[in-house]
Amino acid sequence: MGDEVSVLHVDDDPDLADVTATFLQRTDDRFDVETAARAAPVLDRALDDSYDCIVSDYDMPEMDGLEFLRAVRDRSPKLPFILYTGKGSEEIAADAISAGVTDYIQKKTGTVQYAILANRIRNAVEARRNERQVVRDYHAMDAAWDGIGTIDAEGRFTYVNESYAETVGYDREELEGSPWQMVYSEAGREVVEDEILPAVRENGTWTGETRLRRADGTEFVGEHTVGDIDGDGAVCVLRNRTEREELDTQLRHERERFRLLVDAVEEYAMFVLDPDGRIRSWNAGAERITGYGEAEVVDEPLSTFHTAEQIEAGLADDLLEAAAEAGQATDQGLRVRKDGSAYWADVTITALRDDDALRGFAVVTRDISDRIDREHRQARTERYREDLYALTTDAERPFERRVVDVLDLGVDYLGLEDGCLLSLDPADGSHEILATSTDPTLVEPGTDSAVAAYARRTVESDGLLTAFNADDPDRTEASARESYGFGCYLGAALESDGDRFGAVCFVGREPQSEPFGTDEKTAVELLARWLTHELDRRGEHDQLSLVS
């Protein structure tokens, strides 16, 4: 939309009207804003020729905004009209929609409202200009749901479609071969002879309203487009104006219901791009997921949400090109919020076309970070179990080596520093670290260790003990951080015939942000069961020796 946009702002508060005009013109230098304090005098002007859009307050003397809207619609049914009011209510909004308002915006404090208003004006004017362009370039066969007929140079129908025949109340066979005069009233024939045919001969086309007559003798006003066929006849497109008005009203209501639905959706980011890939609309879900408000992203490119690597690779252009060619493009990958944090997104981009011309793109984005994290955890757990099975069933590897290897595996899976195997004598309370993971930093083999206190607590518990945050002063394990140097612990007891004789333990230097989950606990319990089984099988749990 590169041309100047003429806006009329009607508000009985001149100061507020001037402020709004100033901010609109600062927001977009294409805007030429004229202000008026009263609505009634404006109606004497040629509105369609004078303005691209009208912005009106609601609460005004003499004629309020709704009365003004209805008067404008009587004169200019298609002229964009935005009700911009500080007295918003559902009743006013409903009445405005019924009267054919283009958009409805409540006044707010701050300057952000002017950016939003400017965006709504741009969208409304662009839509109206596109509609006018479609009418100017109208080609009969592109509107197959309308009545379409062709007439030869002698003025006889050579073809009519079913819609044309139904509109005038004849069978197609009755019309084809008959003169065009049979579907016009006497007044309508005069318009055709005096106005339509001369215009078609001179300009190649004519569009307007004519009075037609059905087969049963009833008359109706039809919207008519007639185009020349290389001097060898004409093509006619016919639509019943009454039915068109009913359809327009229905479509207006459907568009409003759809807009309200989109605005209410918060689980999905839903927004529209222009053909150049710049944002033109924004819903509540998009603001919730990305952190950007509407005024912050309108006119910004799709790449606003992409990582630096994606921008360098031209991902946005690739997706839009793919959607334009195939109709739709999808992508799953990282995206960036306003605060710089990243999230996993499932993105679907659909090309919007009108008569094969690309009008823009609809983008639907869902935050799938939780699902991706869950899938990663599941995959990691499956790999751990597969690796644990491979290690524990490797008969060629010495038992002592396997113990160290499974401790290393547990350390890697849990993301902690050390793992160890301890023996405990329930009679005298003595303990010994028999094996550790490779290169331990918090535990050492020998007869004494800080982790033994937690191992004893593990044996005395229900067989599994966790301490995820030793920095929390409200938790009993807080002393572990101060005394022993580790911030979290996860251990399972070794038990045979009801006697607990040791524990397998894992410790980390830093506290965990969340408690250990079911997968982590199960992983350590599986390891404890294997160690118990092997020691039982070997009959060694009563006389364990140092294995590393």
C-alpha positions in Angstrom: 0.0 0.0 0.0 2.2 2.8 -1.3 -0.3 5.6 -2.0 -1.4 8.4 0.3 -4.2 7.4 2.7 -6.9 10.0 3.3 -8.4 9.6 6.8 -11.3 11.5 8.3 -11.3 11.5 12.2 -14.6 12.7 13.7 -14.5 13.5 17.5 -16.3 16.2 19.4 -13.1 16.7 21.5 -10.9 18.8 19.1 -7.8 18.5 21.3 -8.1 14.7 21.4 -8.8 14.6 17.6 -5.7 16.7 16.9 -3.5 14.5 19.2 -4.8 11.4 17.4 -4.1 12.9 14.0 -0.6 13.9 15.0 0.3 10.5 16.2 -1.2 8.7 13.2 0.8 10.9 10.8 3.9 10.2 12.8 3.3 6.5 12.7 2.8 6.4 8.9 3.8 9.4 6.7 1.3 8.2 4.1 -1.6 9.2 6.3 -3.3 12.5 5.6 -5.7 13.0 8.5 -8.5 15.5 8.5 -10.5 16.2 11.7 -14.1 17.2 12.3 -16.0 17.9 15.5 -19.5 17.0 14.2 -20.7 14.1 12.1 -23.7 15.5 10.4 -21.9 18.1 8.1 -19.6 15.4 6.9 -22.5 13.6 5.2 -22.9 16.3 2.7 -19.6 15.4 1.1 -18.8 12.8 -1.5 -17.4 10.3 1.0 -16.0 7.7 -1.4 -14.2 10.3 -3.4 -12.9 12.2 -0.4 -11.7 9.6 2.0 -10.1 6.2 2.2 -11.2 5.6 5.8 -13.4 7.2 8.5 -12.5 7.0 12.2 -15.3 8.1 14.5 -15.9 8.5 18.2 -19.1 7.1 19.7 -20.3 9.6 22.3 -21.0 12.8 20.3 -23.8 15.4 20.5 -26.4 15.6 17.7 -25.4 12.4 16.1 -23.5 9.6 17.9 -21.0 7.2 16.3 -23.6 4.5 15.5 -26.0 6.9 13.9 -23.1 8.3 11.9 -22.1 4.8 10.8 -25.6 3.9 9.6 -25.8 7.2 7.6 -22.4 6.5 6.0 -23.4 3.0 5.1 -26.5 4.4 3.3 -24.2 6.5 1.1 -21.0 4.4 1.0 -21.6 0.8 1.8 -18.0 -0.2 1.3 -16.1 2.7 2.8 -13.9 1.5 5.7 -15.3 2.8 9.0 -13.6 2.3 12.3 -15.4 3.1 15.6 -12.8 4.4 18.0 -14.4 5.0 21.3 -13.8 5.4 25.0 -17.3 4.1 25.9 -16.9 0.5 24.9 -19.5 -2.2 25.7 -20.6 -5.4 24.3 -23.9 -3.9 23.3 -22.3 -1.0 21.4 -19.9 -3.5 19.7 -22.8 -5.7 18.7 -24.8 -2.8 17.3 -21.7 -1.6 15.4 -21.1 -5.0 13.8 -24.7 -5.2 12.8 -24.5 -1.8 11.2 -21.5 -2.8 9.1 -18.5 -1.4 11.0 -15.2 -2.4 9.6 -13.4 -2.5 13.0 -14.1 -1.5 16.6 -11.3 -0.2 18.9 -11.6 1.0 22.5 -9.5 4.0 23.4 -6.8 3.4 26.0 -4.1 5.4 27.7 -0.6 5.7 26.3 0.7 6.0 22.7 0.6 2.2 21.9 -3.1 2.6 21.0 -2.2 4.9 18.1 0.1 2.3 16.5 -2.8 -0.3 16.8 -5.2 2.2 15.3 -2.8 3.0 12.4 -2.4 -0.8 11.7 -6.2 -1.3 11.6 -6.6 1.7 9.2 -3.8 0.3 6.9 -5.5 -3.2 6.9 -8.9 -1.8 6.2 -7.8 0.5 3.4 -5.6 -2.2 1.8 -8.5 -4.6 1.8 -10.8 -2.0 0.2 -8.3 -1.1 -2.5 -7.8 -4.8 -3.2 -11.5 -5.3 -3.6 -11.7 -2.4 -6.0 -8.9 -3.8 -8.0 -10.6 -7.1 -8.3 -13.8 -5.4 -9.5 -11.8 -3.4 -12.1 -10.0 -6.5 -13.4 -13.1 -8.7 -13.1 -13.3 -11.6 -15.5 -16.5 -13.4 -15.9 -15.3 -17.0 -15.7 -13.5 -16.4 -12.4 -16.8 -16.2 -10.6 -18.5 -19.5 -11.6 -20.9 -19.2 -8.6 -22.4 -16.1 -10.2 -24.7 -16.1 -13.2 -22.5 -16.2 -16.4 -23.8 -15.9 -19.9 -22.3 -15.2 -23.4 -24.0 -13.4 -26.2 -23.0 -13.5 -29.9 -22.7 -10.5 -32.2 -26.4 -10.8 -33.1 -27.4 -10.4 -29.4 -28.4 -14.1 -28.8 -27.4 -16.2 -25.8 -24.8 -18.8 -26.8 -24.2 -20.0 -23.3 -25.6 -19.5 -19.8 -24.6 -21.4 -16.6 -27.1 -22.8 -14.1 -26.8 -19.9 -11.8 -27.7 -17.4 -14.5 -30.7 -19.5 -15.5 -31.9 -19.8 -11.9 -31.5 -16.1 -11.3 -33.8 -15.2 -14.2 -36.1 -18.2 -13.7 -35.6 -19.9 -17.0 -34.2 -23.3 -18.1 -30.8 -23.0 -19.7 -32.3 -24.6 -22.9 -34.9 -21.8 -23.0 -32.3 -19.1 -22.9 -29.6 -20.4 -25.2 -30.4 -19.2 -28.7 -32.8 -16.5 -27.4 -32.2 -12.7 -27.6 -30.9 -11.0 -24.5 -34.0 -8.8 -24.4 -36.1 -11.6 -22.9 -34.5 -11.2 -19.4 -34.9 -7.4 -19.2 -37.7 -5.2 -18.3 -38.6 -2.4 -20.6 -36.6 0.1 -18.5 -33.8 -2.3 -18.4 -33.6 -2.6 -22.1 -33.3 1.2 -22.5 -30.4 1.1 -20.1 -28.7 -1.6 -22.2 -29.3 0.2 -25.5 -28.4 3.7 -24.3 -25.7 3.1 -21.7 -24.3 -0.4 -21.5 -23.7 -1.3 -25.2 -22.0 2.1 -26.0 -19.8 1.8 -22.9 -18.7 -1.8 -23.9 -18.0 -0.7 -27.4 -15.9 2.3 -26.2 -14.2 0.9 -23.1 -14.5 -2.9 -23.5 -16.5 -3.3 -20.2 -19.4 -2.0 -18.2 -20.4 -2.6 -14.5 -23.5 -1.4 -12.8 -27.1 -2.2 -11.9 -29.9 -3.0 -14.3 -33.5 -4.0 -13.9 -34.2 -7.5 -15.1 -37.4 -9.6 -15.5 -37.8 -13.2 -14.5 -39.7 -15.8 -16.4 -42.7 -15.4 -14.1 -42.8 -11.6 -14.8 -41.4 -10.4 -11.5 -38.6 -7.8 -11.7 -35.4 -7.4 -9.7 -32.3 -5.3 -9.6 -29.2 -7.1 -10.7 -25.6 -6.3 -10.4 -24.2 -6.6 -13.9 -20.8 -6.8 -15.5 -20.6 -6.9 -19.3 -17.3 -7.4 -21.2 -16.5 -7.3 -24.9 -15.3 -10.5 -26.5 -13.0 -9.2 -29.2 -15.9 -7.4 -31.0 -17.7 -10.7 -31.5 -20.2 -10.6 -28.7 -20.1 -10.1 -25.0 -19.8 -12.0 -21.7 -22.2 -11.1 -18.9 -21.9 -11.7 -15.2 -25.1 -11.4 -13.2 -25.8 -11.4 -9.4 -29.0 -10.7 -7.6 -28.3 -7.6 -5.5 -30.7 -8.6 -2.8 -29.0 -11.9 -2.4 -25.6 -10.2 -2.5 -26.5 -7.9 0.3 -27.7 -10.8 2.4 -24.4 -12.7 1.7 -22.3 -9.6 2.5 -24.1 -9.3 5.9 -23.5 -13.0 6.6 -19.9 -12.8 5.6 -19.4 -9.7 7.8 -20.8 -11.6 10.7 -18.7 -14.7 10.0 -15.5 -12.6 9.7 -16.3 -10.9 13.0 -17.0 -14.2 14.7 -13.8 -15.7 13.3 -11.8 -12.6 14.4 -13.2 -13.0 18.0 -12.4 -16.7 17.9 -8.8 -16.1 16.8 -8.3 -13.4 19.5 -9.6 -15.8 22.1 -7.2 -18.6 21.3 -4.2 -18.5 23.6 -2.7 -22.0 23.1 -1.6 -21.1 19.5 0.1 -18.1 18.0 -2.1 -17.1 15.0 -1.1 -14.2 12.8 -1.2 -13.0 9.2 1.7 -11.9 7.0 1.5 -9.7 3.9 3.0 -11.1 0.6 6.4 -9.7 1.6 6.4 -11.7 4.9 5.6 -8.8 7.2 3.2 -9.2 10.1 -0.3 -7.7 9.6 -2.3 -9.2 12.5 -1.7 -10.6 15.9 -3.7 -12.7 18.4 -3.5 -13.2 22.2 -1.9 -16.5 21.8 0.9 -15.0 19.8 1.5 -12.4 22.5 1.5 -15.1 25.2 4.0 -17.4 23.5 6.4 -14.8 22.1 6.1 -12.0 24.6 5.5 -9.4 21.9 2.5 -7.1 21.9 0.7 -6.3 18.6 2.2 -2.8 18.3 5.7 -4.2 18.7 5.5 -6.7 15.8 3.2 -5.2 13.2 5.3 -4.6 10.0 8.1 -6.7 11.4 9.4 -9.7 9.3 8.7 -13.4 10.2 12.4 -13.7 11.0 11.8 -11.7 14.2 11.3 -15.0 16.0 14.2 -16.8 14.4 17.6 -17.6 15.9 20.8 -16.0 14.5 21.7 -19.2 12.6 18.2 -19.4 11.1 18.4 -15.8 10.0 21.8 -16.3 8.4 20.5 -19.4 6.6 17.4 -17.5 5.2 14.9 -19.9 6.9 12.0 -17.4 6.8 12.4 -16.8 3.0 12.7 -20.5 2.4 9.5 -21.3 4.3 7.5 -18.5 2.6 8.7 -19.5 -0.8 7.7 -23.2 -0.1 4.3 -22.1 1.1 3.7 -19.9 -1.9 4.6 -22.8 -4.3 3.0 -25.7 -2.5 0.2 -23.9 -0.7 1.6 -24.8 2.8 4.9 -25.3 4.5 5.7 -26.7 8.0 8.7 -26.5 10.3 9.7 -27.7 13.7 12.6 -26.0 15.4 13.8 -23.4 17.8 12.3 -19.9 18.0 13.2 -16.9 20.1 10.9 -14.9 22.5 11.1 -11.2 23.1 13.2 -11.8 26.3 15.8 -13.8 24.3 14.8 -17.2 25.6 14.4 -20.1 23.1 11.5 -22.5 22.7 10.6 -25.4 20.4 7.8 -24.5 17.9 5.6 -26.3 15.5 4.9 -23.9 12.7 2.4 -24.2 9.8 2.4 -21.5 7.1 -0.5 -21.4 4.6 -0.5 -19.2 1.5 -3.6 -17.0 1.1 -4.7 -16.5 -2.5 -7.5 -14.6 -4.2 -8.0 -15.4 -7.9 -4.6 -17.1 -7.9 -3.0 -13.8 -6.7 -0.9 -14.2 -3.5 -2.5 -12.0 -0.8 -0.3 -13.1 2.1 0.2 -16.0 4.5 -1.5 -17.3 7.6 0.9 -18.6 10.3 -0.1 -20.9 13.1 2.6 -21.6 15.8 2.4 -24.0 18.8 4.9 -24.1 21.6 6.0 -27.8 21.8 8.8 -27.4 24.2 7.3 -29.6 26.8 6.7 -32.4 24.2 10.2 -32.2 22.9 11.7 -32.2 26.4 9.6 -35.3 27.2 10.7 -37.0 24.0 14.3 -36.3 24.8 14.0 -37.7 28.3 12.3 -40.8 27.0 15.0 -41.3 24.4 17.7 -40.8 26.9 16.1 -43.3 29.3 15.8 -45.9 26.6 19.5 -45.4 25.7 20.4 -45.8 29.4 18.5 -49.0 29.7 19.9 -50.4 26.5 23.5 -49.5 27.6 22.9 -50.9 31.1 21.7 -54.2 29.6 24.7 -54.4 27.3 27.1 -53.8 30.1 25.5 -56.1 32.7 25.3 -59.0 30.2 28.8 -58.7 28.9 30.3 -62.0 30.2 33.6 -61.2 28.6 34.1 -58.2 30.9 35.3 -58.8 34.5 32.7 -58.2 37.1 34.9 -55.5 38.8 35.2 -53.7 35.5 31.4 -53.9 34.9 30.7 -52.3 38.3 32.9 -49.3 37.5 31.3 -49.1 34.0 27.7 -49.1 35.2 28.6 -46.5 37.8 30.0 -44.3 35.0 26.9 -45.0 33.0 24.7 -43.8 35.9 26.8 -40.6 36.4 26.4 -39.8 32.7 22.7 -40.4 32.7 22.0 -38.5 35.9 24.3 -35.6 35.0 26.1 -35.9 38.3 29.8 -36.0 39.3 30.3 -39.3 41.2 28.9 -42.7 41.7 30.0 -45.3 44.3 29.3 -48.7 45.8 29.5 -49.0 49.6 29.4 -51.9 52.0 27.8 -51.4 55.4 28.1 -53.6 58.5 24.8 -53.3 60.3 26.4 -54.8 63.5 29.0 -52.1 64.1 27.9 -49.4 61.6 31.2 -49.5 59.8 31.3 -48.9 56.0 33.7 -49.0 53.1 33.6 -47.6 49.6 34.4 -50.5 47.4 34.1 -48.9 43.9 33.7 -45.5 42.4 33.0 -44.2 39.0 36.1 -43.1 37.0 37.9 -40.0 38.2 35.8 -39.3 41.3 35.9 -35.8 42.7 33.6 -36.0 45.7 34.1 -39.5 47.0 37.3 -41.6 47.4 37.8 -45.4 48.0 38.7 -46.2 51.5 37.4 -46.8 55.0 35.8 -43.3 55.5 33.8 -41.0 53.4 31.3 -38.1 53.8 28.8 -39.9 51.5 28.6 -42.8 54.1 26.2 -40.8 56.2 23.7 -40.6 53.4 24.3 -44.3 52.5 23.4 -45.2 56.1 20.3 -43.1 55.8 19.5 -44.9 52.5 19.8 -48.3 54.2 17.6 -47.1 57.1 15.0 -45.7 54.8 12.6 -47.5 52.5 15.5 -48.4 50.3 15.6 -45.2 48.2 16.8 -41.8 49.3 16.9 -38.5 47.3 18.2 -35.1 48.3 17.9 -32.7 45.3 18.8 -29.4 46.9 21.3 -29.2 49.7 21.2 -25.4 49.5 17.7 -25.3 50.8 17.9 -24.2 54.5 14.5 -25.8 55.2 15.7 -29.3 54.3 17.7 -31.6 56.5 20.2 -32.3 53.9 21.4 -28.7 53.9 24.4 -29.8 56.0 25.6 -31.9 53.1 26.5 -28.8 51.2 28.4 -27.2 54.1 30.1 -30.3 55.5 30.6 -32.6 52.5 30.7 -30.3 49.5 27.9 -31.9 47.5 24.5 -30.4 46.6 22.4 -33.4 45.7 22.2 -37.1 46.3 20.4 -40.2 44.9 20.9 -43.7 46.4 19.4 -47.1 46.6 20.0 -49.9 49.2 21.4 -53.3 48.3 19.3 -56.0 50.0 19.4 -59.8 50.2 17.0 -62.0 52.2 15.7 -59.0 54.0 19.2 -57.9 55.1 20.5 -54.6 53.7 24.3 -54.7 53.3 25.2 -51.8 51.2 24.1 -49.0 48.8 24.8 -47.7 45.4 25.0 -43.8 45.6 25.3 -40.9 43.2 26.2 -37.4 44.2 26.5 -34.0 42.5 28.4 -30.9 43.4 25.5 -28.5 42.5 21.8 -28.7 43.7 19.1 -29.8 41.2 16.5 -27.3 40.2 13.8 -29.9 40.6 13.4 -33.2 42.5 14.7 -36.3 40.8 12.0 -37.8 38.6 10.6 -41.3 38.3 13.0 -42.2 35.4 16.1 -41.2 37.4 14.9 -43.1 40.5 14.1 -46.2 38.4 17.5 -46.1 36.8 19.3 -46.3 40.2 16.9 -49.0 41.5 17.6 -51.1 38.4 21.3 -50.7 39.0 20.9 -51.7 42.7 18.9 -54.8 41.7 21.6 -55.9 39.2 24.4 -55.5 41.8 22.3 -57.4 44.4 21.6 -60.2 42.0 25.3 -60.5 41.0 26.6 -60.4 44.5 24.0 -62.9 45.6 24.9 -65.2 42.7 28.6 -64.9 43.7 27.8 -65.2 47.4 30.0 -62.2 48.0 27.8 -59.7 49.7 29.0 -60.8 53.2 32.7 -60.4 52.3 32.9 -57.7 49.6 36.3 -56.7 48.5 37.6 -53.5 46.9 36.9 -53.7 43.2 38.5 -50.5 42.0 
